[in-house]
């Protein structure tokens, strides 16, 4: 099937969007209106019909899954060679690529590491303690959230606005936090976007290089972009002005992490000549569902009204039940599912229970347990959040970048080797006195008594530090010639990691080792690729929920369902 044949299968709104003339285009896509199809077909149309080269196209998504799906759909229509060089990915993955290429303009080396959420919280917590702040008044999570919001709004430490004493404290922590990240040759997730936005803003040569390359910039889920992300796409489209954004402000659910639905309004102000296309035909739901949804959202002010319609018929009426209390609500939900399954018309896995916050799942879970019915809980576990997985990744990060303070703090005493908090504090103090990283001191201590820093520690502390420094030095040497999985195995073997976590052959211990083996399977995919790529993928990959294929109802938040 040719690209042009495929256009015949689009509805009028979709076709109008896909074949829009050059220039800024805003596609307001209602739920279930085929926006992924429109984005995919737009790419195919540009390459097959407009003669645009693949490497001149940038397509930005919010999840790795969406990026992968978009690429596969395009390949299914035109051959793989025809899209070679096209850049499809998440905001973070694309920006990380740009930063590594342009590291000479940054206060970082090109092998910078990406601190995950736990690393960031841990760093903020240590700064709060060192500043002798009241940890109950200034919780690390709260202070870090304020820093993250500032970054999303492109506010740097020096420009952080002070209206209260708390703001002053946050500014001090933010300033030190940023210094520590740079000292560790590290960035957090927000930095990846902020550094890129600032680089494109302040360096016209770099900006023009990418803006001239990308003749067409396409953005998915535009309503979920924050200010930094909007600034990025605006800069990247600044030369050709061919920016194609697909979104729906009615579906914006990520305000809590900086998303700003007003970006759609900014887009219209910044590109007054933009073409706007409405996608109103829904392929997912029946008309009654759409009418109820519109009845709710139409009450919102300052929005562009849409009239969603479906060719799938009216469907069943919505059933509304008002329970006496939350216990009655949970019982009704479980009883209804039990009746649906007992009728033989539905399988348990055909049912889902959605709620606003995770805390609301408790009573529903208890109702399922009391009824002796199984259920699946989405969001309960994260693979990359498990202790043993984070340990191994931290070892690899430390070898890749010995300045990585968070990784060093995590694994320096894993398995236990007699390096306590007091020794660690002394190590950091010696590092600061010598204006180098703690990792650099550790590597020098590998020389034993010949190191000028050896006498800064008691004999009891110096020996394990020297031993670990020796291990780290060897791993760094081996990393020059060994593949990612080979180095992975060497580190685990050298520290006897399996014996450390499988200490009692219990089911829990074996499960932990299985998690390490699962990470090893991922590492095997990087046998011919670099540690940079492996660590970047691990840091950026979307958290995966451990859902089995068991035949059970699914419990999840509305955010999880939308995401």
C-alpha positions as CSV (number, residue, x, y, z in Angstrom):
1,X,0.0,0.0,0.0
2,X,1.4,3.3,-1.0
3,X,1.5,6.4,1.3
4,X,-1.1,8.1,-0.9
5,X,-3.4,5.1,-0.9
6,X,-3.4,5.2,2.9
7,X,-4.6,8.8,2.8
8,X,-7.9,7.5,1.4
9,X,-8.6,5.8,4.7
10,X,-8.5,9.0,6.7
11,X,-11.6,11.0,7.6
12,X,-11.9,14.6,6.3
13,X,-10.4,16.2,9.5
14,X,-7.5,13.7,9.6
15,X,-6.8,14.2,5.9
16,X,-6.8,18.0,6.3
17,X,-4.3,17.8,9.2
18,X,-2.0,15.3,7.4
19,X,-1.9,17.3,4.1
20,X,-1.7,20.8,5.7
21,X,0.5,23.3,4.0
22,X,3.9,24.2,5.4
23,X,3.9,26.6,8.4
24,X,2.7,26.2,12.0
25,X,-0.2,23.8,12.4
26,X,-2.2,23.1,15.6
27,X,-4.3,19.9,15.6
28,X,-6.8,19.9,18.4
29,X,-7.5,16.2,18.7
30,X,-10.4,14.9,20.8
31,X,-10.0,11.6,22.7
32,X,-10.0,8.6,20.5
33,X,-9.8,10.7,17.3
34,X,-6.8,8.9,15.8
35,X,-4.0,11.5,16.7
36,X,-1.2,8.9,16.5
37,X,-2.5,7.9,13.0
38,X,-2.4,11.6,12.0
39,X,1.2,12.1,13.3
40,X,2.3,8.9,11.6
41,X,0.7,9.8,8.3
42,X,2.0,13.4,8.5
43,X,5.6,12.0,8.6
44,X,4.9,9.6,5.7
45,X,3.2,12.4,3.7
46,X,6.2,14.7,4.2
47,X,8.7,12.0,3.1
48,X,6.7,10.3,0.3
49,X,4.8,13.3,-1.1
50,X,6.7,16.5,-0.2
51,X,10.2,15.1,-0.7
52,X,11.4,16.0,2.8
53,X,14.5,14.0,3.8
54,X,14.0,11.8,7.0
55,X,16.9,13.5,8.8
56,X,15.1,16.8,8.4
57,X,12.2,15.6,10.6
58,X,12.0,15.7,14.4
59,X,9.1,14.0,16.1
60,X,8.8,14.5,19.9
61,X,6.7,12.3,22.1
62,X,6.3,11.9,25.9
63,X,7.0,8.2,26.3
64,X,9.4,5.7,24.8
65,X,6.5,3.5,24.0
66,X,4.8,6.2,21.9
67,X,8.1,6.9,20.1
68,X,8.6,3.3,19.3
69,X,5.0,2.8,18.2
70,X,5.2,5.9,15.9
71,X,8.5,4.6,14.3
72,X,7.0,1.2,13.7
73,X,3.9,2.6,12.1
74,X,5.9,4.7,9.7
75,X,8.1,1.7,8.8
76,X,4.9,-0.3,8.1
77,X,3.9,2.1,5.4
78,X,7.2,3.1,3.8
79,X,10.4,1.0,3.9
80,X,12.9,1.3,6.7
81,X,15.6,2.8,4.6
82,X,13.3,5.6,3.6
83,X,13.2,6.9,7.2
84,X,16.9,6.4,8.1
85,X,18.2,9.3,10.1
86,X,14.8,10.6,11.3
87,X,14.9,11.6,14.9
88,X,11.9,10.3,16.9
89,X,12.0,10.2,20.7
90,X,11.0,11.7,24.0
91,X,11.9,15.3,25.0
92,X,14.4,13.9,27.5
93,X,16.1,11.5,25.1
94,X,16.4,14.0,22.3
95,X,17.7,16.7,24.6
96,X,20.2,14.3,26.2
97,X,21.6,13.6,22.7
98,X,21.9,17.3,21.9
99,X,23.7,18.0,25.2
100,X,26.2,15.2,24.8
101,X,27.0,16.6,21.3
102,X,27.3,20.2,22.6
103,X,28.9,19.5,25.9
104,X,31.7,22.0,25.2
105,X,29.1,24.8,25.8
106,X,28.1,23.3,29.2
107,X,29.5,23.1,32.7
108,X,29.6,19.3,32.2
109,X,31.6,16.6,30.5
110,X,30.0,14.7,27.7
111,X,29.8,11.5,29.8
112,X,27.5,13.2,32.4
113,X,25.2,10.9,34.3
114,X,21.5,11.4,35.0
115,X,20.4,11.4,38.6
116,X,17.1,9.5,39.2
117,X,14.4,10.7,41.6
118,X,15.9,8.9,44.6
119,X,19.4,10.4,43.9
120,X,17.9,13.9,43.6
121,X,15.9,13.5,46.9
122,X,19.0,12.1,48.6
123,X,21.2,15.0,47.5
124,X,18.6,17.6,48.6
125,X,18.3,15.9,52.0
126,X,22.0,15.9,52.6
127,X,22.2,19.6,51.8
128,X,19.3,20.4,54.2
129,X,21.1,18.5,56.9
130,X,24.4,20.2,56.2
131,X,22.7,23.6,56.4
132,X,21.3,22.6,59.8
133,X,17.7,23.3,58.6
134,X,14.7,21.8,60.4
135,X,13.9,18.7,58.3
136,X,10.3,18.7,59.5
137,X,9.8,22.3,58.2
138,X,11.9,21.7,55.1
139,X,11.2,18.2,53.9
140,X,13.5,17.1,51.0
141,X,10.5,16.1,48.8
142,X,8.9,19.5,49.2
143,X,12.0,21.5,48.7
144,X,12.9,19.4,45.6
145,X,9.5,19.9,44.2
146,X,9.9,23.7,44.5
147,X,13.3,23.4,42.7
148,X,11.7,21.2,40.0
149,X,8.9,23.7,39.4
150,X,11.4,26.5,39.1
151,X,13.3,24.6,36.5
152,X,10.2,23.8,34.5
153,X,9.5,27.5,34.4
154,X,13.1,28.2,33.3
155,X,14.0,29.9,36.6
156,X,17.6,29.5,37.6
157,X,19.0,29.7,41.2
158,X,20.1,33.4,40.8
159,X,16.7,34.4,39.5
160,X,14.6,32.4,42.1
161,X,12.0,34.9,43.4
162,X,11.9,35.5,47.1
163,X,8.6,36.5,48.7
164,X,8.9,34.6,52.0
165,X,11.6,33.2,54.2
166,X,10.9,29.8,52.9
167,X,11.6,31.0,49.4
168,X,15.0,32.3,50.6
169,X,15.8,28.8,52.1
170,X,14.7,27.1,48.8
171,X,17.0,29.4,46.9
172,X,19.9,28.6,49.1
173,X,19.3,24.8,48.7
174,X,18.7,25.2,45.0
175,X,22.0,27.0,44.5
176,X,24.0,24.4,46.4
177,X,22.0,21.5,44.8
178,X,23.0,22.8,41.4
179,X,26.7,23.2,42.4
180,X,26.7,19.6,43.7
181,X,25.1,18.2,40.5
182,X,27.8,20.0,38.4
183,X,30.6,18.7,40.8
184,X,29.2,15.2,40.2
185,X,29.2,15.7,36.4
186,X,25.5,15.0,36.7
187,X,22.1,16.4,35.7
188,X,18.6,15.7,36.9
189,X,15.6,15.1,34.6
190,X,14.7,18.8,34.6
191,X,18.2,19.9,33.8
192,X,18.2,17.9,30.6
193,X,15.4,20.2,29.3
194,X,16.6,23.4,30.9
195,X,20.2,23.1,29.8
196,X,19.0,22.5,26.2
197,X,16.5,25.3,26.3
198,X,19.1,27.7,27.7
199,X,21.8,26.5,25.2
200,X,19.4,27.2,22.2
201,X,18.3,30.5,23.7
202,X,21.8,31.9,24.4
203,X,23.9,30.3,21.6
204,X,22.6,31.3,18.1
205,X,25.2,29.2,16.3
206,X,24.0,26.0,18.1
207,X,20.4,27.0,17.7
208,X,20.7,27.6,14.0
209,X,22.5,24.4,13.4
210,X,19.5,22.4,14.7
211,X,16.8,24.7,13.6
212,X,18.1,24.6,10.0
213,X,18.5,20.9,10.1
214,X,14.9,20.2,11.2
215,X,12.7,21.4,8.4
216,X,9.7,19.9,10.2
217,X,9.1,19.6,14.0
218,X,6.2,17.4,15.2
219,X,5.0,17.3,18.8
220,X,2.7,14.8,20.4
221,X,0.5,15.4,23.5
222,X,1.2,19.2,23.2
223,X,-1.1,20.0,26.1
224,X,1.2,18.2,28.5
225,X,4.3,20.3,27.7
226,X,5.7,22.6,30.3
227,X,7.3,26.0,29.6
228,X,10.8,24.6,29.1
229,X,9.5,22.1,26.6
230,X,7.6,24.7,24.7
231,X,10.7,26.9,24.6
232,X,12.6,24.0,23.2
233,X,10.2,23.2,20.3
234,X,9.9,26.9,19.5
235,X,13.7,27.3,19.2
236,X,14.0,24.1,17.1
237,X,11.3,25.3,14.7
238,X,12.6,28.9,14.7
239,X,14.2,28.7,11.2
240,X,11.6,26.9,9.0
241,X,8.6,27.6,11.2
242,X,7.1,24.2,10.2
243,X,5.9,23.2,13.6
244,X,3.1,20.6,13.8
245,X,1.5,20.2,17.3
246,X,-1.1,17.7,18.2
247,X,-2.9,18.1,21.6
248,X,-6.1,18.7,23.5
249,X,-6.3,21.0,26.5
250,X,-9.3,19.0,27.7
251,X,-7.0,16.1,28.3
252,X,-4.3,18.0,30.2
253,X,-3.6,16.0,33.4
254,X,0.0,16.8,34.3
255,X,-0.2,20.2,35.8
256,X,1.3,18.7,39.0
257,X,4.6,18.1,37.2
258,X,4.7,21.4,35.4
259,X,2.5,20.8,32.3
260,X,0.9,24.1,31.2
261,X,-2.2,23.8,29.0
262,X,-1.7,27.6,28.3
263,X,1.0,26.6,25.9
264,X,-1.7,26.0,23.3
265,X,-2.7,29.7,23.8
266,X,1.0,30.7,23.7
267,X,1.3,28.8,20.4
268,X,-1.6,30.7,18.9
269,X,-0.1,34.0,20.1
270,X,3.5,33.2,18.9
271,X,2.2,31.8,15.5
272,X,-0.9,34.0,14.7
273,X,-0.9,32.6,11.1
274,X,-1.2,29.0,12.4
275,X,-3.7,26.6,10.7
276,X,-6.0,25.0,13.3
277,X,-7.6,21.6,12.6
278,X,-10.2,20.0,14.9
279,X,-10.4,16.2,15.1
280,X,-13.9,15.4,16.5
281,X,-14.7,12.0,15.3
282,X,-14.2,9.4,18.0
283,X,-13.4,5.8,17.1
284,X,-13.1,4.5,20.7
285,X,-16.4,5.2,22.4
286,X,-20.1,5.2,21.8
287,X,-22.2,8.4,21.7
288,X,-23.6,8.2,25.2
289,X,-20.1,8.1,26.7
290,X,-19.1,11.1,24.6
291,X,-22.2,13.1,25.5
292,X,-21.5,12.6,29.3
293,X,-17.9,13.5,28.9
294,X,-18.8,16.7,27.0
295,X,-21.5,17.5,29.5
296,X,-18.8,17.6,32.2
297,X,-15.9,19.3,30.3
298,X,-18.2,22.0,28.7
299,X,-18.6,23.6,32.1
300,X,-14.9,24.5,32.0
301,X,-14.2,28.1,30.9
302,X,-11.7,29.5,28.5
303,X,-11.6,26.5,26.2
304,X,-12.2,25.8,22.6
305,X,-15.5,23.8,22.4
306,X,-15.6,20.6,20.4
307,X,-18.5,18.4,19.3
308,X,-17.3,14.8,19.6
309,X,-19.3,12.3,17.6
310,X,-19.1,8.6,16.9
311,X,-20.4,6.3,14.2
312,X,-20.6,3.4,16.7
313,X,-24.1,4.1,17.8
314,X,-25.6,5.4,21.1
315,X,-24.5,2.4,23.3
316,X,-25.7,1.6,26.8
317,X,-26.8,4.3,29.2
318,X,-24.4,5.4,31.9
319,X,-25.3,3.8,35.3
320,X,-24.8,6.2,38.2
321,X,-24.7,4.9,41.8
322,X,-24.4,7.0,44.9
323,X,-23.3,5.0,47.9
324,X,-23.9,5.9,51.5
325,X,-20.1,6.0,52.3
326,X,-16.8,4.8,51.0
327,X,-17.3,1.3,52.4
328,X,-20.6,0.9,50.6
329,X,-19.0,2.2,47.4
330,X,-16.2,-0.4,47.6
331,X,-18.7,-3.2,48.3
332,X,-20.9,-2.1,45.3
333,X,-17.9,-2.1,43.0
334,X,-16.8,-5.6,43.9
335,X,-20.3,-7.0,44.0
336,X,-21.0,-5.6,40.5
337,X,-17.8,-7.1,39.1
338,X,-18.7,-10.5,40.7
339,X,-22.2,-10.3,39.1
340,X,-20.8,-9.5,35.7
341,X,-18.4,-12.4,35.8
342,X,-21.1,-14.8,37.2
343,X,-23.3,-13.9,34.3
344,X,-20.8,-15.5,31.9
345,X,-20.7,-12.5,29.6
346,X,-17.5,-11.0,31.0
347,X,-14.1,-12.2,32.2
348,X,-12.6,-10.7,35.3
349,X,-9.8,-9.1,33.2
350,X,-12.5,-7.2,31.2
351,X,-13.2,-5.1,34.3
352,X,-11.3,-2.0,35.6
353,X,-11.7,0.2,38.6
354,X,-10.4,3.7,38.4
355,X,-10.0,6.2,41.2
356,X,-8.5,9.7,41.7
357,X,-5.6,9.0,44.0
358,X,-3.6,5.8,45.0
359,X,-4.8,6.2,48.6
360,X,-8.3,5.5,47.5
361,X,-7.4,2.0,46.5
362,X,-7.2,0.7,50.1
363,X,-10.9,0.1,50.7
364,X,-11.4,-1.3,47.3
365,X,-8.5,-3.7,47.8
366,X,-9.9,-4.8,51.1
367,X,-13.3,-5.4,49.5
368,X,-11.7,-7.6,46.9
369,X,-9.7,-9.5,49.6
370,X,-12.9,-10.0,51.7
371,X,-14.7,-11.4,48.7
372,X,-11.6,-13.6,48.0
373,X,-11.3,-12.2,44.5
374,X,-7.9,-11.5,42.9
375,X,-7.0,-8.1,41.4
376,X,-4.1,-6.4,39.7
377,X,-2.8,-3.1,41.1
378,X,-1.1,-0.8,38.6
379,X,1.7,1.3,39.9
380,X,2.4,-0.9,43.0
381,X,5.9,-1.8,41.9
382,X,8.6,-0.3,39.8
383,X,11.4,-2.5,38.4
384,X,14.0,0.3,38.4
385,X,13.0,1.3,41.9
386,X,14.0,-2.1,43.4
387,X,16.9,-2.0,45.8
388,X,19.1,-4.6,44.0
389,X,18.5,-3.0,40.6
390,X,19.5,0.4,41.8
391,X,22.6,-1.1,43.4
392,X,23.9,-2.6,40.2
393,X,23.1,0.5,38.2
394,X,25.0,2.6,40.8
395,X,28.1,0.4,40.5
396,X,28.1,0.9,36.7
397,X,27.4,4.6,37.0
398,X,30.4,5.0,39.4
399,X,32.7,3.2,37.0
400,X,31.5,5.3,34.1
401,X,31.8,8.5,36.1
402,X,33.8,8.3,39.4
403,X,32.6,11.9,40.3
404,X,29.0,10.5,40.7
405,X,28.4,11.4,44.3
406,X,25.0,9.7,44.5
407,X,26.3,6.4,43.1
408,X,29.3,6.4,45.3
409,X,27.2,7.0,48.4
410,X,24.9,4.1,47.5
411,X,27.5,1.4,46.9
412,X,30.7,2.3,48.8
413,X,29.5,0.0,51.6
414,X,27.6,-2.6,49.5
415,X,28.2,-5.4,50.4
416,X,29.2,-4.1,53.9
417,X,32.9,-3.5,54.0
418,X,33.3,-1.5,57.2
419,X,32.8,2.0,55.7
420,X,30.4,3.9,58.0
421,X,28.8,7.3,57.9
422,X,31.7,8.8,59.8
423,X,34.3,7.5,57.3
424,X,32.1,8.7,54.4
425,X,31.9,12.2,55.9
426,X,35.7,12.4,56.3
427,X,36.1,11.2,52.7
428,X,33.9,14.1,51.4
429,X,35.6,16.6,53.7
430,X,39.0,15.5,52.4
431,X,37.7,15.8,48.8
432,X,36.4,19.3,49.4
433,X,39.7,20.4,51.0
434,X,41.5,19.2,47.9
435,X,38.9,20.6,45.5
436,X,38.3,17.2,43.9
437,X,35.5,14.6,43.9
438,X,35.3,11.9,46.6
439,X,35.8,9.4,43.7
440,X,39.1,10.9,42.9
441,X,40.3,10.6,46.5
442,X,39.1,7.0,46.5
443,X,41.0,6.2,43.3
444,X,44.2,7.7,44.8
445,X,43.8,5.7,48.0
446,X,44.1,2.6,45.9
447,X,47.8,3.3,46.1
448,X,47.6,2.5,49.8
449,X,50.1,4.3,52.2
450,X,51.7,6.0,49.1
451,X,48.7,8.2,48.8
452,X,49.1,11.6,50.5
453,X,45.5,11.2,51.7
454,X,46.0,7.9,53.4
455,X,46.9,9.5,56.8
456,X,43.7,11.5,56.8
457,X,41.9,8.3,57.8
458,X,42.3,6.0,60.7
459,X,43.9,2.7,59.8
460,X,40.6,0.9,60.4
461,X,38.9,3.2,57.8
462,X,41.8,3.6,55.4
463,X,42.1,-0.1,54.6
464,X,38.6,-0.7,53.3
465,X,38.6,2.6,51.4
466,X,41.9,1.6,49.8
467,X,40.5,-1.8,48.9
468,X,37.4,-0.4,47.3
469,X,39.5,2.3,45.5
470,X,41.5,-0.6,44.1
471,X,38.4,-2.4,42.9
472,X,37.1,0.8,41.3
473,X,40.4,1.5,39.6
474,X,40.4,-2.0,38.1
475,X,36.8,-1.7,36.9
476,X,37.6,1.6,35.1
477,X,40.6,0.0,33.4
478,X,38.5,-3.0,32.3
479,X,35.7,-0.7,31.1
480,X,38.0,0.5,28.3
481,X,38.0,-3.0,26.6
482,X,35.0,-4.9,28.1
483,X,31.4,-4.8,26.9
484,X,28.6,-3.6,29.1
485,X,27.5,-7.2,30.1
486,X,31.1,-8.3,30.7
487,X,31.8,-5.4,33.0
488,X,28.4,-6.1,34.7
489,X,29.4,-9.7,35.5
490,X,32.9,-8.7,36.6
491,X,31.6,-6.2,39.2
492,X,29.0,-8.6,40.6
493,X,31.7,-11.3,40.8
494,X,34.3,-9.1,42.4
495,X,31.9,-7.9,45.2
496,X,30.2,-11.3,45.7
497,X,26.9,-9.6,45.1
498,X,24.9,-12.8,44.6
499,X,26.0,-14.1,48.0
500,X,25.1,-10.7,49.5
501,X,21.4,-10.7,48.4
502,X,20.8,-14.5,48.2
503,X,21.8,-15.1,51.8
504,X,19.0,-17.4,52.9
505,X,17.6,-19.0,49.7
506,X,14.2,-17.6,50.6
507,X,11.7,-16.8,47.8
508,X,12.3,-13.1,48.4
509,X,16.1,-13.5,48.0
510,X,15.7,-15.5,44.9
511,X,13.3,-12.9,43.5
512,X,15.9,-10.2,44.1
513,X,18.5,-12.2,42.2
514,X,16.0,-12.7,39.4
515,X,15.7,-8.9,39.2
516,X,19.4,-8.6,38.8
517,X,19.3,-11.3,36.0
518,X,16.5,-9.3,34.3
519,X,18.8,-6.2,34.4
520,X,21.6,-8.4,32.9
521,X,19.3,-9.4,30.1
522,X,18.8,-5.7,29.3
523,X,22.6,-5.2,29.5
524,X,23.1,-8.0,26.9
525,X,21.2,-5.9,24.4
526,X,24.0,-3.4,24.8
527,X,26.9,-5.8,23.9
528,X,27.8,-3.7,20.9
529,X,26.8,-0.4,22.3
530,X,28.3,2.0,24.9
531,X,27.9,2.4,28.6
532,X,26.7,5.9,27.9
533,X,23.7,4.5,25.9
534,X,22.9,1.8,28.5
535,X,22.9,4.2,31.4
536,X,20.9,6.8,29.5
537,X,18.3,4.3,28.5
538,X,18.0,3.0,32.1
539,X,17.6,6.6,33.5
540,X,15.1,7.7,30.9
541,X,13.0,4.6,30.4
542,X,9.4,4.9,31.6
543,X,8.7,3.1,34.9
544,X,7.1,-0.2,34.1
545,X,4.4,-1.7,36.3
546,X,4.8,-5.4,37.0
547,X,1.4,-6.5,35.7
548,X,1.0,-10.2,35.1
549,X,-1.4,-11.7,32.6
550,X,-3.6,-13.2,35.2
551,X,-7.3,-13.1,34.7
552,X,-8.2,-10.4,37.2
553,X,-9.7,-6.9,37.4
554,X,-7.3,-4.0,37.1
555,X,-7.2,-1.3,39.8
556,X,-5.5,2.0,38.8
557,X,-5.6,5.8,39.1
558,X,-7.1,7.9,36.4
559,X,-3.6,9.3,35.8
560,X,-2.2,5.8,35.3
561,X,-5.0,5.0,32.9
562,X,-4.5,8.2,30.8
563,X,-0.7,7.8,30.9
